[in-house]
């Protein structure tokens, strides 16, 4: 499972970041209803743009792993799909 961004990987950076966060959810490092790291944190931690961080979170929302509450942040879904 991916744990860092690889700039040489042909997979887009936003998808790599989504994989990192998905792995944290699947391993139980991030649990249901827990807030995800902020966009600002993701930008600083992984050296990505804010747009890349937003797009990665959108990928996770579309997969049903994350829910976002406007002005509050993104949280791990109550019953995220596995696998």
N, CA, C and O atoms as a DFTB+ gen file, in Angstrom:
332 C
 N C O
     1  1       0.851      -1.175       0.000
     2  2       0.000       0.000       0.000
     3  2       0.898       1.239       0.000
     4  3       1.936       1.276       0.661
     5  1       0.483       2.219      -0.735
     6  2       1.264       3.452      -0.905
     7  2       1.306       4.250       0.402
     8  3       0.304       4.349       1.110
     9  1       2.462       4.809       0.709
    10  2       2.602       5.632       1.918
    11  2       3.196       7.009       1.633
    12  3       3.237       7.866       2.515
    13  1       3.658       7.221       0.395
    14  2       4.210       8.527       0.050
    15  2       3.970       8.823      -1.421
    16  3       3.665       7.929      -2.210
    17  1       4.114      10.092      -1.774
    18  2       3.938      10.547      -3.150
    19  2       5.214      10.262      -3.931
    20  3       6.315      10.568      -3.474
    21  1       5.055       9.674      -5.111
    22  2       6.186       9.389      -5.996
    23  2       5.995      10.216      -7.264
    24  3       5.154       9.889      -8.101
    25  1       6.763      11.270      -7.402
    26  2       6.625      12.181      -8.556
    27  2       6.959      11.496      -9.881
    28  3       6.580      11.997     -10.940
    29  1       7.656      10.370      -9.844
    30  2       8.007       9.651     -11.070
    31  2       6.927       8.654     -11.480
    32  3       6.947       8.150     -12.603
    33  1       6.005       8.370     -10.603
    34  2       4.925       7.425     -10.882
    35  2       3.974       8.046     -11.905
    36  3       3.620       9.218     -11.774
    37  1       3.554       7.289     -12.921
    38  2       2.624       7.849     -13.900
    39  2       1.222       8.099     -13.328
    40  3       0.435       8.829     -13.931
    41  1       0.905       7.505     -12.179
    42  2      -0.391       7.735     -11.546
    43  2      -0.460       9.190     -11.085
    44  3       0.464       9.668     -10.428
    45  1      -1.544       9.903     -11.419
    46  2      -1.639      11.308     -11.008
    47  2      -1.462      11.470      -9.494
    48  3      -1.845      10.599      -8.713
    49  1      -0.882      12.586      -9.103
    50  2      -0.573      12.831      -7.694
    51  2      -1.838      12.792      -6.840
    52  3      -1.801      12.271      -5.726
    53  1      -2.960      13.332      -7.335
    54  2      -4.183      13.317      -6.531
    55  2      -4.645      11.888      -6.274
    56  3      -5.179      11.602      -5.202
    57  1      -4.451      10.983      -7.236
    58  2      -4.825       9.588      -7.028
    59  2      -3.868       8.912      -6.047
    60  3      -4.285       8.068      -5.253
    61  1      -2.595       9.280      -6.099
    62  2      -1.635       8.742      -5.129
    63  2      -2.021       9.170      -3.711
    64  3      -1.996       8.360      -2.784
    65  1      -2.375      10.438      -3.551
    66  2      -2.772      10.930      -2.233
    67  2      -4.049      10.237      -1.767
    68  3      -4.169       9.879      -0.595
    69  1      -4.993      10.048      -2.671
    70  2      -6.220       9.327      -2.312
    71  2      -5.888       7.907      -1.858
    72  3      -6.491       7.407      -0.907
    73  1      -4.940       7.253      -2.524
    74  2      -4.526       5.898      -2.125
    75  2      -3.912       5.892      -0.729
    76  3      -4.165       4.982       0.060
    77  1      -3.115       6.895      -0.428
    78  2      -2.497       6.987       0.898
    79  2      -3.583       7.081       1.969
    80  3      -3.554       6.354       2.963
    81  1      -4.537       7.984       1.754
    82  2      -5.609       8.170       2.735
    83  2      -6.516       6.944       2.808
    84  3      -6.951       6.557       3.893
    85  1      -6.802       6.331       1.659
    86  2      -7.609       5.105       1.635
    87  2      -6.923       4.022       2.472
    88  3      -7.583       3.315       3.233
    89  1      -5.614       3.894       2.334
    90  2      -4.864       2.913       3.109
    91  2      -4.972       3.173       4.605
    92  3      -5.105       2.238       5.394
    93  1      -4.915       4.445       4.994
    94  2      -5.043       4.786       6.411
    95  2      -6.425       4.417       6.941
    96  3      -6.559       3.990       8.087
    97  1      -7.441       4.580       6.115
    98  2      -8.800       4.196       6.512
    99  2      -8.898       2.678       6.612
   100  3      -9.425       2.153       7.593
   101  1      -8.394       1.973       5.605
   102  2      -8.490       0.509       5.592
   103  2      -7.697      -0.131       6.728
   104  3      -8.092      -1.178       7.241
   105  1      -6.588       0.481       7.125
   106  2      -5.777      -0.061       8.224
   107  2      -6.298       0.355       9.599
   108  3      -5.762      -0.071      10.622
   109  1      -7.331       1.180       9.624
   110  2      -7.896       1.626      10.894
   111  2      -7.143       2.771      11.540
   112  3      -7.402       3.111      12.694
   113  1      -6.209       3.375      10.808
   114  2      -5.496       4.540      11.334
   115  2      -6.424       5.753      11.389
   116  3      -6.280       6.622      12.249
   117  1      -7.369       5.798      10.465
   118  2      -8.445       6.788      10.474
   119  2      -9.738       5.992      10.615
   120  3      -9.999       5.088       9.821
   121  1     -10.539       6.317      11.609
   122  2     -11.734       5.525      11.916
   123  2     -13.002       6.312      11.599
   124  3     -12.958       7.536      11.479
   125  1     -14.149       5.606      11.461
   126  2     -15.403       6.297      11.156
   127  2     -15.657       7.483      12.086
   128  3     -15.444       7.424      13.297
   129  1     -16.119       8.555      11.460
   130  2     -16.454       9.834      12.095
   131  2     -15.234      10.655      12.507
   132  3     -15.378      11.767      13.014
   133  1     -14.047      10.118      12.294
   134  2     -12.830      10.876      12.614
   135  2     -12.576      11.895      11.511
   136  3     -12.719      11.576      10.330
   137  1     -12.198      13.121      11.882
   138  2     -11.866      14.094      10.845
   139  2     -10.608      13.682      10.087
   140  3      -9.652      13.167      10.667
   141  1     -10.632      13.917       8.789
   142  2      -9.434      13.707       7.989
   143  2      -8.505      14.892       8.200
   144  3      -8.943      15.956       8.639
   145  1      -7.232      14.718       7.893
   146  2      -6.326      15.869       7.970
   147  2      -6.842      17.001       7.079
   148  3      -7.433      16.750       6.029
   149  1      -6.620      18.227       7.497
   150  2      -7.072      19.385       6.728
   151  2      -6.321      19.472       5.402
   152  3      -5.255      18.880       5.232
   153  1      -6.901      20.222       4.471
   154  2      -6.214      20.453       3.201
   155  2      -4.853      21.090       3.455
   156  3      -3.867      20.728       2.813
   157  1      -4.796      22.028       4.379
   158  2      -3.522      22.693       4.693
   159  2      -2.484      21.691       5.185
   160  3      -1.314      21.770       4.810
   161  1      -2.909      20.750       6.021
   162  2      -1.990      19.726       6.516
   163  2      -1.502      18.859       5.358
   164  3      -0.307      18.582       5.251
   165  1      -2.422      18.428       4.489
   166  2      -2.048      17.574       3.358
   167  2      -1.062      18.295       2.440
   168  3      -0.109      17.694       1.944
   169  1      -1.301      19.587       2.218
   170  2      -0.392      20.391       1.391
   171  2       1.010      20.385       1.997
   172  3       1.990      20.153       1.290
   173  1       1.109      20.636       3.285
   174  2       2.408      20.681       3.945
   175  2       3.063      19.319       4.092
   176  3       4.270      19.185       3.895
   177  1       2.282      18.315       4.434
   178  2       2.822      16.980       4.689
   179  2       3.305      16.294       3.417
   180  3       4.351      15.644       3.419
   181  1       2.546      16.437       2.330
   182  2       2.855      15.694       1.106
   183  2       3.400      16.563      -0.020
   184  3       3.740      16.048      -1.085
   185  1       3.488      17.875       0.198
   186  2       4.051      18.760      -0.816
   187  2       3.210      18.848      -2.076
   188  3       3.739      18.934      -3.184
   189  1       1.887      18.827      -1.898
   190  2       0.970      18.909      -3.033
   191  2       0.264      20.260      -3.004
   192  3       0.330      20.979      -2.006
   193  1      -0.403      20.599      -4.082
   194  2      -1.169      21.841      -4.116
   195  2      -2.509      21.635      -3.408
   196  3      -2.952      20.505      -3.201
   197  1      -3.134      22.738      -3.045
   198  2      -4.452      22.659      -2.408
   199  2      -5.466      22.006      -3.355
   200  3      -6.319      21.238      -2.911
   201  1      -5.378      22.305      -4.644
   202  2      -6.276      21.686      -5.621
   203  2      -6.098      20.179      -5.684
   204  3      -7.073      19.441      -5.826
   205  1      -4.856      19.720      -5.578
   206  2      -4.579      18.283      -5.570
   207  2      -5.185      17.637      -4.330
   208  3      -5.778      16.562      -4.417
   209  1      -5.041      18.286      -3.177
   210  2      -5.621      17.758      -1.936
   211  2      -7.139      17.676      -2.054
   212  3      -7.742      16.682      -1.650
   213  1      -7.756      18.714      -2.605
   214  2      -9.219      18.710      -2.779
   215  2      -9.658      17.590      -3.709
   216  3     -10.643      16.899      -3.451
   217  1      -8.919      17.423      -4.782
   218  2      -9.284      16.382      -5.750
   219  2      -9.148      14.989      -5.134
   220  3      -9.976      14.118      -5.402
   221  1      -8.131      14.766      -4.323
   222  2      -7.963      13.477      -3.643
   223  2      -9.140      13.214      -2.711
   224  3      -9.650      12.095      -2.660
   225  1      -9.578      14.233      -1.975
   226  2     -10.726      14.071      -1.084
   227  2     -11.997      13.788      -1.880
   228  3     -12.853      13.026      -1.433
   229  1     -12.122      14.396      -3.053
   230  2     -13.285      14.137      -3.915
   231  2     -13.305      12.681      -4.372
   232  3     -14.368      12.062      -4.415
   233  1     -12.148      12.132      -4.710
   234  2     -12.056      10.716      -5.096
   235  2     -12.571       9.842      -3.955
   236  3     -13.317       8.890      -4.186
   237  1     -12.174      10.163      -2.732
   238  2     -12.607       9.376      -1.571
   239  2     -14.100       9.554      -1.298
   240  3     -14.766       8.605      -0.885
   241  1     -14.633      10.759      -1.524
   242  2     -16.080      10.985      -1.374
   243  2     -16.851      10.136      -2.371
   244  3     -17.831       9.479      -2.018
   245  1     -16.397      10.156      -3.622
   246  2     -17.072       9.383      -4.668
   247  2     -17.029       7.888      -4.379
   248  3     -17.928       7.152      -4.787
   249  1     -15.994       7.433      -3.682
   250  2     -15.865       6.015      -3.327
   251  2     -16.663       5.666      -2.071
   252  3     -16.733       4.499      -1.686
   253  1     -17.265       6.672      -1.432
   254  2     -18.056       6.424      -0.233
   255  2     -17.240       6.285       1.037
   256  3     -17.759       5.846       2.063
   257  1     -15.964       6.656       0.980
   258  2     -15.096       6.524       2.152
   259  2     -15.119       7.755       3.054
   260  3     -14.776       7.679       4.234
   261  1     -15.524       8.878       2.489
   262  2     -15.432      10.158       3.189
   263  2     -16.721      10.938       2.976
   264  3     -17.355      10.847       1.925
   265  1     -17.094      11.704       3.991
   266  2     -18.189      12.665       3.832
   267  2     -17.648      14.030       4.229
   268  3     -16.782      14.140       5.097
   269  1     -18.164      15.062       3.587
   270  2     -17.696      16.413       3.862
   271  2     -18.857      17.259       4.354
   272  3     -19.946      17.238       3.780
   273  1     -18.612      17.996       5.413
   274  2     -19.599      18.921       5.958
   275  2     -19.060      20.324       5.695
   276  3     -17.990      20.681       6.189
   277  1     -19.804      21.130       4.910
   278  2     -19.318      22.477       4.606
   279  2     -18.959      23.253       5.878
   280  3     -19.672      23.199       6.879
   281  1     -17.857      23.961       5.813
   282  2     -17.323      24.776       6.903
   283  2     -16.860      23.963       8.117
   284  3     -16.455      24.545       9.123
   285  1     -16.914      22.627       8.038
   286  2     -16.492      21.794       9.174
   287  2     -15.342      20.872       8.805
   288  3     -14.473      20.601       9.635
   289  1     -15.328      20.386       7.563
   290  2     -14.248      19.505       7.144
   291  2     -14.736      18.179       6.605
   292  3     -15.934      17.962       6.424
   293  1     -13.787      17.297       6.353
   294  2     -14.073      15.963       5.821
   295  2     -13.835      14.936       6.913
   296  3     -12.902      15.045       7.709
   297  1     -14.704      13.936       6.927
   298  2     -14.677      12.900       7.956
   299  2     -14.741      11.531       7.305
   300  3     -15.289      11.386       6.212
   301  1     -14.185      10.526       7.968
   302  2     -14.319       9.154       7.497
   303  2     -15.797       8.798       7.594
   304  3     -16.442       9.080       8.603
   305  1     -16.332       8.180       6.546
   306  2     -17.744       7.797       6.517
   307  2     -18.057       6.821       7.642
   308  3     -17.184       6.085       8.102
   309  1     -19.316       6.823       8.081
   310  2     -19.740       5.942       9.173
   311  2     -19.499       4.476       8.857
   312  3     -19.028       3.725       9.712
   313  1     -19.813       4.066       7.649
   314  2     -19.624       2.673       7.229
   315  2     -18.895       2.649       5.897
   316  3     -19.495       2.346       4.865
   317  1     -17.605       2.965       5.910
   318  2     -16.888       3.010       4.634
   319  2     -16.817       1.631       3.993
   320  3     -16.602       0.635       4.684
   321  1     -17.000       1.566       2.663
   322  2     -16.854       0.280       1.980
   323  2     -15.434      -0.249       2.156
   324  3     -14.493       0.536       2.269
   325  1     -15.274      -1.538       2.181
   326  2     -13.943      -2.133       2.311
   327  2     -13.532      -2.766       1.002
   328  3     -14.365      -3.121       0.168
   329  1     -12.214      -2.901       0.841
   330  2     -11.672      -3.578      -0.333
   331  2     -11.715      -2.717      -1.483
   332  3     -11.299      -3.118      -2.570
